[in-house]
């Protein structure tokens, strides 16, 4: 069985995020780059499945990342992935969700896989739209919010997390799977894994290899950020002293009514 996990490299979630006022893009230089935390859960799901399936099951990392940052994927390899493939090209800079999913899908078609595992969100944008767009481009069934997954015959059985509980669904392979944060804590890379990751391959794909039939990058994007502003500073809380419960309830109602919440 061949499993592919998409990994995005993002600025450290604990670092202050800034948008360049000229390019209107997230500033990524001068900030530590790490594995997208949501994708670490996707990788953990794939590694658990590999351990249970055994045999010749492999886990390949796929990432759309500048060539200068691809070595950041060594941590994912140290966690247990077998190899990595990156889509890297300067022309991809400025791609929005639509252009990103289109380019990633074209690159993923060059790989052979039975299961594509994707994190549900990315820490730097949090649109949650790329997994569904990938499934649409690749013509794959998409099962979201997985907290457990097993191979059953020629397909997969997935326990999904929902707002009202859990749901067990079955689907054919190949398929795309997104993971919930309740799947299980991502494992730490061991010293042996870190040393072994140095020898694992990271192959590169460029746009020239894909012969896309539409532009990507900023020119191929369907969205444009025209302006942005920091959120307003939170004001001081309002303290109301009430003589009794009735007047207190009336004060709360009047406040909610002024905000058009009731």
Buried (B, 14 or more C-beta within 10 A) or exposed (E): BBBBBBBBBBBEEEBEBEEEEEEEEBBBEEBEBBBBBBBBBBBBBBBBBBEEBEEEBBBBBBBBBBEEBBEBBBBBBBBBBBBBBBBBBEBBEBBBBBBBBBBBBBBBEEBEBBBBBBBBBBBBBEEBBBBBBBBEBBEBBBBBBBBBBEBEEEBBBBBBBEEEEEEEEEBEBBBBBBBBBBBBEBBEBEEEBBEBBEEBEBEBBBBEEBEBEEBBBBEBBEEEEEEEEEEEEEEEEEEEEEEEEEEEEEBEEEEEEEEEEE
